[in-house]
Amino acid sequence: MKRMILFTACGLMACAGVFAQQDEPKLIVKPSGRILMDAGVMHSTDDALDDKLNDGVAIPDVRAGLSATYGKWKAKVDVGYARQSLSLKDINIDYNFDKENLVRMGYFVHQYGLQSGTSSSFKISMEEPLASQAFFNSRLLGAMYVHAGEKFHATASVFAENDAMKMTTDKLGNEAWGVMTRLVWRPMTERGKIFHVGISGAYESPRYNKNAAISHKSYTLKAPFPTRIASVSAQEATITDAKALWKFSPEMNLACGNFGLEAQYFYVGIKRDNGMPNYDAWGAYGNVRYLLNGQGYTYTRADAGIATPDPGSMELVASYNYSTLTDKDANIYGGKVNDWSLTFNYYLNKYMIWRVRGSITRATENAAFKNNTFSVLETRLQIKF
């Protein structure tokens, strides 16, 4: 009898050990990286700008990183190199409650509109729309909750200002903070049958400025001319005597077979102090895209947008962007831009994309330079794994 009890106990312990080994998650580490190689010719009708917007070649982004997954936890580290300078990109930790819900903490792009769900190298118009660059923050230090349900997608973020990753608080001062959210309803997400509508909103306190007199009493909004070979601002406005910034952005996304349409509107309002008039700015863009081959566009639930087309696909994208940082009532002339572009994308394989982009940008009402028209023809070969 004692032997039977002993054998039974040993058997149960062995089974428990087997189940414990089966339940133990595995640590999975994957390397990642990217290389962008650009070449282009460009011209501006303003001689002063034309001396800066020069033809050339560039490697505007090289990145190396890794991700590690352990059970419900995932960590990511990404470091970029460009123009002989290192920079920190994504540094974050995710905890996945289940397949539809997670919390992300660290330094990353918080979701606000369509473009926030796509990394910088996967913009279908090659460069991010100017309106998105002017009115959206890039990476921010903070936390974001994501619900990626079948019909609804929702995020909620709390964050510190961009400079929190660059300086200590003894130099930065009390860090600016903010909150943002993105809400999407997506009744159709089948291949070739996609439709979603959404809206994003945010609030931010005044940001740091290297000019101590206006630090944490101002905001700076800006966007460059659409090229990474040169770096010249097409729009830029610094709004002083600021108390608070709030903004919202409705979006729409649809696809029918090989035809797709993306559109987004931006509005920013800044409340000001000391009797100064409040500041308003807005912009919008639209992308009309068409697959020259393939079986129709697909949808990605995690990022709430049209997924990267299948390897071997070829695509045409016609885009228009309008945005203004000029508010005459506030006597701020940050500039208006009208940008038209046509982009050809060839998704060579799972890891490589070749792009060719031509655009014309009309920049006006900018206190920094004369009204002018900028044109560029560029190509890019990119590798991402």
Disulfide bonds with the S-S distance in Angstrom:
none
